[in-house]
Amino acid sequence: MNGKTSAGRRMKNHLLTVLVVVAALACLVPLVDIVWIVAAKGLAAMSWSLLTTVTSGVAGGLANAISGTILLVVLALVFAAPLGIIGGLFLSEFASTRVAWFLRQGIDILNGVPSIVLGYFGYVTMVEWLGWGFSLLAGAITLTMVMLPYIMRAAEIAMTRVPRGWREASLALGATHSTTAFRIVLRGALPGTLTGLIIAVGRAMGETAPLIYTAGWSNYMPTASLTHSPVGYLTYVVWTFIEEPFASAHALAYAAALILMLMVLAFNVGGRLLLKRRAL
């Protein structure tokens, strides 16, 4: 009987192993195919002039879109990172059970709102009501709303996983609750918090709908003005130019997609290297 049971378990294990491998391949094959197509066609379109000249109609370069994407994401990160990390710290260390529950529900609702709705909200409030027009600031604040739930929840989860003994040791040595939270818990939660930042940046870089309503589009390099000045961004090129019946537009779309992939990869690798160096 034991032999039959062991044989049955081994058969189930083999079957589940096969199913897991098939499921992994079902995910990896399309992913590799997409990356291969984007890399091949993007590299074929890549040139120095493409990186240094601005878009002209459905031709030209992507300097305006690259610089606009960097400015939008960096400014959104400047807004979202402190808010998300402090919010996660508040939920983990200071909020009462009821307040924490309400805040988590609000963050989950914000995370579930379609990005195009956030874009329309940004258009109504910032572009029209505040009169900023299509602008860098309106686009960055809208991206902040997209990024904030990822950063706050990742920070909170990372902070709750900091060993309780660290908190007790700090308090036993005479540190206040606030000092313990900011110097012990916050530092101990850095790896998980950084993971949330990486996910949030990747999500923000891939957004198009919120920026169409708030940042608009511009064939020119971004100006120093935060308002009343539309900016270009790479996802607009990918989303719009791939539908055009021109080879030059398709080349720009694939090049923009490749640059986006490389930017996200660079941010991921840079974040991991920073964590590794800090650990050493």
VMD Tcl script that draws the C-alpha trace (Angstrom):
set ca {
  {0.00 0.00 0.00}
  {2.83 2.37 0.88}
  {4.52 1.57 -2.41}
  {1.36 2.39 -4.35}
  {0.95 5.62 -2.40}
  {4.57 6.64 -3.06}
  {4.20 5.85 -6.76}
  {1.02 7.91 -6.93}
  {2.70 10.84 -5.22}
  {5.67 10.65 -7.55}
  {3.32 10.65 -10.53}
  {1.49 13.70 -9.16}
  {4.81 15.45 -8.53}
  {5.98 14.76 -12.08}
  {2.64 15.92 -13.49}
  {2.73 19.14 -11.48}
  {6.35 19.72 -12.50}
  {5.38 19.37 -16.15}
  {2.43 21.76 -15.67}
  {4.68 24.33 -13.97}
  {7.23 24.12 -16.79}
  {4.48 24.48 -19.42}
  {3.03 27.48 -17.57}
  {6.47 29.08 -17.31}
  {7.09 28.56 -21.02}
  {3.64 29.97 -21.83}
  {4.72 33.17 -20.06}
  {8.33 33.28 -21.25}
  {7.83 32.56 -24.94}
  {5.60 35.61 -25.64}
  {7.86 37.75 -23.45}
  {11.01 36.68 -25.30}
  {9.23 37.16 -28.63}
  {8.17 40.72 -27.71}
  {11.63 41.63 -26.43}
  {13.27 40.15 -29.54}
  {11.02 42.04 -31.96}
  {11.39 45.34 -30.11}
  {15.16 44.92 -29.74}
  {15.71 43.92 -33.37}
  {13.56 46.65 -34.92}
  {14.57 49.24 -32.33}
  {18.30 48.66 -32.86}
  {17.82 48.86 -36.63}
  {16.26 52.31 -36.20}
  {18.78 53.53 -33.61}
  {21.25 56.24 -34.56}
  {23.04 59.18 -32.99}
  {20.80 61.66 -34.76}
  {17.73 59.89 -33.41}
  {18.99 60.51 -29.86}
  {20.01 64.11 -30.41}
  {17.30 65.61 -32.63}
  {13.66 66.38 -31.90}
  {10.61 64.83 -33.49}
  {9.43 66.42 -36.72}
  {5.95 65.23 -37.61}
  {6.30 61.44 -37.82}
  {10.03 61.58 -38.50}
  {13.12 63.11 -36.93}
  {14.47 62.01 -33.55}
  {13.42 61.36 -29.98}
  {15.48 63.83 -27.95}
  {12.37 65.72 -26.87}
  {10.53 62.53 -25.88}
  {13.50 61.08 -23.97}
  {14.14 64.25 -21.99}
  {10.42 64.73 -21.35}
  {10.04 61.16 -20.06}
  {12.99 61.57 -17.69}
  {11.70 64.89 -16.36}
  {8.16 63.58 -15.84}
  {9.27 60.42 -14.02}
  {11.94 62.13 -11.92}
  {9.58 64.90 -10.83}
  {6.84 62.36 -10.06}
  {9.34 60.32 -8.04}
  {10.34 63.43 -6.09}
  {6.68 63.86 -5.13}
  {5.70 60.20 -4.67}
  {8.74 58.75 -2.87}
  {8.61 60.91 0.30}
  {4.80 60.70 0.47}
  {4.78 56.93 -0.05}
  {7.61 56.16 2.37}
  {6.31 58.44 5.13}
  {2.81 57.08 4.53}
  {4.05 53.50 4.84}
  {5.93 54.42 8.02}
  {2.79 56.03 9.47}
  {0.69 52.95 8.70}
  {3.30 50.61 10.14}
  {4.34 52.48 13.27}
  {1.93 55.25 14.26}
  {-1.59 54.75 12.87}
  {-4.35 53.20 14.96}
  {-6.00 50.06 13.66}
  {-9.08 51.93 12.42}
  {-7.14 54.75 10.76}
  {-4.76 52.26 9.14}
  {-7.71 50.27 7.77}
  {-9.30 53.34 6.19}
  {-5.99 54.47 4.67}
  {-5.30 51.02 3.23}
  {-8.75 50.93 1.67}
  {-8.16 54.34 0.14}
  {-4.78 53.29 -1.26}
  {-6.26 50.08 -2.68}
  {-9.06 52.08 -4.32}
  {-6.55 54.52 -5.81}
  {-4.51 51.58 -7.09}
  {-7.60 50.16 -8.78}
  {-8.62 53.36 -10.55}
  {-7.85 53.11 -14.29}
  {-5.00 55.39 -15.26}
  {-7.10 57.09 -17.92}
  {-9.54 58.17 -15.18}
  {-6.63 59.67 -13.25}
  {-5.63 61.46 -16.44}
  {-9.11 62.89 -16.91}
  {-9.15 63.95 -13.25}
  {-5.83 65.70 -13.80}
  {-7.19 67.39 -16.92}
  {-10.29 68.71 -15.14}
  {-8.48 69.85 -11.99}
  {-5.04 71.01 -13.15}
  {-5.26 71.69 -16.87}
  {-8.69 73.38 -16.80}
  {-9.64 74.43 -13.25}
  {-6.19 75.58 -12.07}
  {-5.38 76.81 -15.56}
  {-1.95 75.18 -15.83}
  {-2.61 73.94 -19.35}
  {-0.83 70.88 -20.70}
  {2.37 70.92 -18.68}
  {5.18 69.07 -16.95}
  {3.74 69.70 -13.49}
  {0.26 68.41 -14.35}
  {1.72 65.26 -15.89}
  {4.10 64.65 -12.97}
  {1.37 65.04 -10.34}
  {-0.85 62.62 -12.25}
  {2.01 60.10 -12.41}
  {2.46 60.63 -8.67}
  {-1.09 59.33 -8.14}
  {-0.20 56.29 -10.24}
  {3.03 55.58 -8.32}
  {1.91 56.35 -4.77}
  {-0.04 53.12 -4.00}
  {2.89 50.90 -5.04}
  {5.42 52.81 -2.95}
  {3.23 53.14 0.15}
  {2.14 49.51 0.30}
  {5.62 48.19 -0.45}
  {7.09 50.45 2.26}
  {4.47 49.39 4.80}
  {4.97 45.67 4.11}
  {8.75 46.04 4.30}
  {8.49 47.90 7.62}
  {6.16 45.35 9.20}
  {8.77 42.68 8.39}
  {11.51 44.45 10.33}
  {12.15 42.24 13.40}
  {10.30 43.38 16.49}
  {13.45 42.79 18.51}
  {15.14 45.69 16.71}
  {12.41 48.04 17.91}
  {12.57 46.69 21.46}
  {16.36 46.98 21.58}
  {16.22 50.58 20.38}
  {13.55 51.53 22.91}
  {15.48 49.74 25.67}
  {18.52 51.87 24.91}
  {16.50 55.01 25.48}
  {15.50 55.94 21.92}
  {12.08 57.49 21.40}
  {9.37 55.93 19.26}
  {10.01 58.43 16.47}
  {13.77 57.88 16.54}
  {13.26 54.12 16.41}
  {10.86 54.45 13.48}
  {13.07 56.73 11.40}
  {16.51 55.34 12.27}
  {15.85 51.63 12.79}
  {12.65 50.62 11.04}
  {13.10 52.85 8.00}
  {16.66 51.66 7.40}
  {15.76 48.03 7.93}
  {12.95 48.30 5.39}
  {15.13 49.84 2.68}
  {15.35 46.76 0.37}
  {11.57 46.24 0.24}
  {10.93 49.96 -0.09}
  {13.35 50.20 -3.01}
  {11.55 47.32 -4.70}
  {8.32 49.32 -4.49}
  {10.08 52.35 -5.97}
  {11.38 50.26 -8.88}
  {7.92 48.84 -9.61}
  {6.37 52.31 -9.38}
  {8.92 53.85 -11.75}
  {8.42 51.02 -14.24}
  {4.66 51.57 -14.11}
  {5.03 55.33 -14.54}
  {7.38 55.00 -17.51}
  {4.85 52.83 -19.31}
  {1.85 55.14 -18.88}
  {0.32 56.97 -21.82}
  {-3.33 57.73 -21.04}
  {-2.75 59.98 -17.98}
  {-0.15 62.03 -19.85}
  {-2.25 62.59 -22.95}
  {-4.73 64.51 -20.80}
  {-2.17 66.38 -18.69}
  {1.22 66.65 -20.39}
  {-0.11 66.83 -23.94}
  {2.60 66.45 -26.54}
  {5.35 68.64 -27.93}
  {7.83 68.29 -30.78}
  {10.18 70.64 -28.94}
  {12.58 70.16 -26.05}
  {11.08 70.76 -22.58}
  {11.36 74.29 -21.29}
  {12.11 75.49 -17.75}
  {8.42 76.24 -17.23}
  {6.47 73.82 -15.04}
  {3.11 74.99 -16.38}
  {1.65 76.14 -19.72}
  {4.25 74.16 -21.64}
  {3.44 70.69 -23.09}
  {6.17 68.04 -23.07}
  {6.94 65.02 -25.20}
  {7.31 61.48 -23.83}
  {8.24 58.11 -25.27}
  {4.98 56.26 -24.70}
  {3.14 58.76 -26.88}
  {5.49 57.89 -29.73}
  {4.93 54.16 -29.22}
  {1.16 54.47 -28.93}
  {0.61 56.96 -31.75}
  {3.32 56.42 -34.33}
  {2.88 52.66 -34.65}
  {-0.57 53.34 -36.15}
  {0.80 55.65 -38.83}
  {1.25 54.25 -42.37}
  {4.86 55.47 -42.63}
  {8.09 53.54 -42.19}
  {9.73 56.49 -40.40}
  {6.92 56.54 -37.81}
  {7.25 52.80 -37.20}
  {11.01 53.14 -36.77}
  {10.52 55.86 -34.15}
  {7.91 53.76 -32.34}
  {10.20 50.71 -32.09}
  {13.16 52.86 -31.07}
  {11.07 54.54 -28.37}
  {9.92 51.15 -27.06}
  {13.52 49.90 -26.92}
  {14.69 53.03 -25.09}
  {11.89 52.62 -22.56}
  {12.89 49.01 -21.94}
  {16.52 50.00 -21.47}
  {15.60 52.84 -19.09}
  {13.53 50.53 -16.90}
  {16.30 47.90 -16.97}
  {18.91 50.50 -16.03}
  {16.81 51.70 -13.09}
  {16.33 48.11 -11.89}
  {20.01 47.23 -12.15}
  {21.06 50.53 -10.56}
  {18.71 49.98 -7.62}
  {19.96 46.44 -7.03}
  {23.60 47.52 -7.20}
  {22.90 50.30 -4.71}
  {21.33 47.82 -2.30}
  {24.21 45.39 -2.72}
  {26.80 48.09 -2.06}
  {24.89 49.26 1.01}
  {24.72 45.70 2.32}
  {28.49 45.34 1.98}
}
mol new
graphics top color blue
foreach p $ca { graphics top sphere $p radius 0.5 }
foreach p [lrange $ca 0 end-1] q [lrange $ca 1 end] { graphics top cylinder $p $q radius 0.2 }
display resetview
